[in-house]
Amino acid sequence: MRTLAEIQADFRNAVIHGDTNGIAHELVGGLKPDRRLSVHQRNYETSLVDALLVKFPATGWLIGTPFLTHAAKDFIRAHPPTAPCIAEYGDSFPAFLSVCALAERVSYLRDFAELEWHVGQVAIAVDFAPISAEAFSGVVPDALPNFRLKLQPGLRYLNTSWPVDELMKLYLTETAPEQLELASIEIWLEIRGARGQFQFNRLNPAEFVFRKCISEGGSIGEAAECSLDTDTGVDPGHVLAALISDGLATTVTQTADQHHDNF
């Protein structure tokens, strides 16, 4: 006798991939039990495709809704949800788009879709009270590299070879020209948002890697090393001060080999 987990797995395959071989004998009752299953299959596809179209309207504007819909259908079959929260679904969709046929003609498709994903994530964040420079008043300078900062939740960082921020502004302002040619240029973007609002900031490379390192859990010392590897002339102290003055840090904590004090 098959276990419940095995039956559930077969139903999952039937709904997601249309493979009913494993549950054909389970479809009983009524005149057309297979048609009842098709209702679930359609609901599954429609709900997830609609969720992706809602999250990537600018990408649909860029490449056309029919193409985006087709790509979304392929994506949900290849990458079904792994978490119960639908708001988290779609983070790997930009990478999936990059291997679609149209990506050969739209080189910046993945970067643009990634920017849109980040915008959607930061716009629903909620800012916390930032710390000030006074939070470091009692810190011995030699110990500063051992501290870690927690940044505002509505922050994302994107390094791209295309000016996708300018392209996004065209979409948002509905001012796109009849013809558009983007020139490749490397930019380092900080995407910040909260409570339905968002903005893009272009950073210099050293500032970008410093903030990105901090956002990924690196210590101040590790972030300083990253910024110096990028630009030996940078002053990590000034980069840190700018991050604090911009209100991006919410807590400062000593690393595990030090005392666990929060400010």
C-alpha positions in Angstrom: 0.0 0.0 0.0 1.4 3.4 -1.0 2.1 6.0 1.7 0.3 9.3 1.9 3.6 11.1 1.0 3.9 9.0 -2.2 0.3 9.8 -3.3 0.9 13.5 -2.6 4.1 13.4 -4.7 2.2 11.9 -7.6 -0.6 14.4 -7.4 2.1 17.2 -7.3 3.6 15.8 -10.5 0.2 15.6 -12.1 -0.7 19.2 -11.3 2.7 20.7 -12.1 3.9 18.5 -15.0 0.6 17.0 -16.2 1.9 13.4 -15.5 -1.1 11.4 -14.4 0.5 8.0 -14.7 1.1 7.7 -11.0 -2.5 8.7 -9.9 -4.6 7.4 -12.7 -6.1 4.7 -10.5 -6.7 7.3 -7.7 -9.0 9.4 -9.9 -12.3 7.9 -9.1 -15.9 9.2 -8.5 -18.1 11.0 -10.9 -18.3 10.7 -14.7 -15.1 12.6 -15.5 -12.7 12.6 -12.6 -9.8 13.6 -14.9 -11.6 16.8 -15.7 -11.7 17.8 -12.0 -7.9 17.3 -12.0 -7.6 19.6 -15.0 -9.3 22.4 -13.0 -6.5 22.2 -10.4 -3.9 22.2 -13.2 -5.3 25.3 -14.7 -5.7 27.1 -11.4 -2.1 26.2 -10.5 -0.7 27.6 -13.8 -3.0 30.7 -13.9 -2.3 31.7 -10.3 1.5 31.5 -10.6 1.6 33.1 -14.0 -0.5 35.9 -12.8 1.7 36.4 -9.8 4.8 36.7 -12.0 3.1 39.1 -14.4 2.1 41.3 -11.4 5.7 41.3 -10.1 7.3 42.0 -13.5 5.1 44.5 -15.3 8.0 46.6 -16.5 9.7 43.5 -18.0 6.4 42.8 -19.8 6.5 46.4 -21.1 10.0 45.8 -22.3 9.6 42.5 -24.1 5.8 42.2 -24.5 3.2 40.5 -22.3 2.8 37.5 -24.7 6.5 36.6 -24.5 6.6 37.2 -20.7 3.5 35.0 -20.2 5.1 32.2 -22.3 8.3 32.4 -20.3 6.3 32.4 -17.0 4.6 29.2 -18.0 7.9 27.5 -18.7 9.3 28.9 -15.5 6.6 27.6 -13.2 7.0 24.1 -14.6 10.8 24.1 -14.2 10.8 26.0 -10.9 7.6 25.3 -8.8 7.3 27.2 -5.5 9.5 25.9 -2.6 8.0 28.2 0.1 4.4 28.8 1.1 4.7 32.6 0.7 3.9 33.6 -2.8 5.5 37.0 -2.2 8.9 35.2 -2.2 8.3 33.4 -5.5 10.1 34.7 -8.6 13.6 35.6 -7.4 15.2 33.3 -10.0 12.9 34.4 -12.8 15.4 37.0 -14.1 18.1 34.4 -14.5 15.6 32.1 -16.2 14.7 34.9 -18.7 18.4 35.2 -19.5 18.4 31.8 -21.2 15.2 32.4 -23.2 15.5 33.0 -26.9 14.6 36.7 -26.8 17.6 37.3 -24.4 19.9 37.0 -27.4 18.4 40.2 -28.8 17.8 42.0 -25.5 21.2 41.7 -23.7 20.0 43.7 -20.7 16.9 41.6 -20.1 18.2 39.8 -17.0 19.6 42.9 -15.4 16.4 44.9 -16.0 14.3 42.1 -14.6 16.6 41.8 -11.6 16.2 45.5 -11.0 12.5 45.2 -11.1 12.6 42.3 -8.7 14.6 44.3 -6.2 12.3 47.3 -6.6 9.3 45.1 -5.7 11.1 43.8 -2.6 12.4 47.1 -1.2 9.1 48.9 -1.8 7.3 46.6 0.7 9.9 47.0 3.4 9.6 49.1 6.5 12.4 51.4 7.6 13.8 51.1 11.2 15.2 54.0 13.2 18.8 54.5 12.0 21.8 54.9 14.3 23.9 58.0 14.4 27.6 58.6 14.5 27.3 58.9 18.3 26.8 55.1 18.4 30.5 54.8 17.8 31.6 57.3 20.4 32.7 54.7 22.9 34.4 52.4 20.4 38.2 52.2 20.5 39.4 52.9 16.9 41.5 49.7 16.7 38.4 47.6 17.5 36.2 49.2 14.9 37.0 46.7 12.1 35.5 43.9 14.4 32.0 45.5 14.4 29.1 44.6 12.1 26.3 46.8 11.0 22.7 45.8 10.2 21.3 47.8 7.4 17.7 48.9 6.5 15.7 46.0 5.1 14.7 48.0 2.1 18.2 47.9 0.5 19.5 46.0 -2.5 22.7 46.2 -4.5 23.0 45.5 -8.2 26.1 45.7 -10.4 25.2 45.8 -14.1 26.7 46.5 -17.5 23.7 48.4 -18.7 22.0 51.6 -17.6 18.8 49.7 -16.6 18.0 52.4 -14.0 17.5 54.9 -16.8 15.4 52.3 -18.7 13.2 51.8 -15.6 12.7 55.5 -15.3 11.4 55.6 -18.8 8.9 52.9 -17.9 7.8 54.7 -14.7 7.4 58.1 -16.4 5.9 56.7 -19.6 8.3 58.7 -21.6 9.9 55.9 -23.7 10.9 57.0 -27.2 9.8 55.2 -30.3 13.3 53.7 -30.7 15.8 53.1 -28.0 19.4 51.9 -28.1 21.2 51.4 -24.8 25.0 51.6 -24.7 26.7 49.2 -22.4 28.2 50.9 -19.4 29.0 49.4 -16.0 27.1 50.9 -13.1 26.8 50.1 -9.4 23.3 50.6 -8.1 21.9 50.9 -4.7 18.1 50.3 -4.6 16.4 51.7 -1.5 12.7 51.7 -0.6 10.1 51.5 2.1 6.3 51.7 2.3 5.6 51.8 -1.4 8.4 54.2 -2.2 11.8 53.5 -3.8 14.8 55.2 -5.4 18.0 54.3 -7.3 21.4 55.7 -6.4 24.5 55.2 -8.5 27.5 54.6 -6.3 31.2 54.5 -7.1 32.7 51.0 -7.2 34.5 51.2 -3.8 31.4 52.6 -2.0 29.2 49.9 -3.7 31.4 46.9 -2.6 31.7 48.4 1.0 27.9 48.7 1.4 27.2 45.4 -0.3 29.7 43.6 1.9 28.0 45.1 5.0 24.6 44.1 3.7 25.7 40.5 3.3 26.9 40.3 6.9 30.5 41.3 6.5 32.3 43.2 9.3 33.4 46.8 8.9 37.0 45.5 8.5 36.0 43.1 5.8 34.0 45.8 4.0 37.0 48.1 4.2 39.3 45.5 2.7 36.8 44.9 -0.2 36.7 48.7 -0.9 40.5 49.0 -0.8 40.8 46.1 -3.2 38.5 47.9 -5.6 40.2 51.3 -5.2 43.4 51.7 -3.2 42.9 55.4 -2.9 39.5 55.2 -1.1 39.2 56.2 2.5 37.0 53.5 4.2 36.3 55.8 7.1 34.6 58.3 4.8 32.7 55.5 3.1 31.5 54.3 6.5 30.6 57.9 7.6 28.5 58.3 4.4 26.6 55.1 5.1 25.8 56.3 8.6 24.8 59.8 7.6 22.5 58.3 4.9 20.6 56.6 7.6 21.2 53.1 6.3 22.5 51.4 9.4 20.1 50.4 12.2 22.3 48.5 14.7 26.0 48.0 15.3 27.2 44.8 17.0 30.6 43.4 17.9 31.7 40.2 16.2 31.7 36.8 17.9 35.2 37.1 19.3 34.3 40.3 21.0 31.6 41.3 23.5 28.0 41.2 22.2 27.0 44.7 22.7 24.3 46.4 20.7 24.0 50.2 20.2 
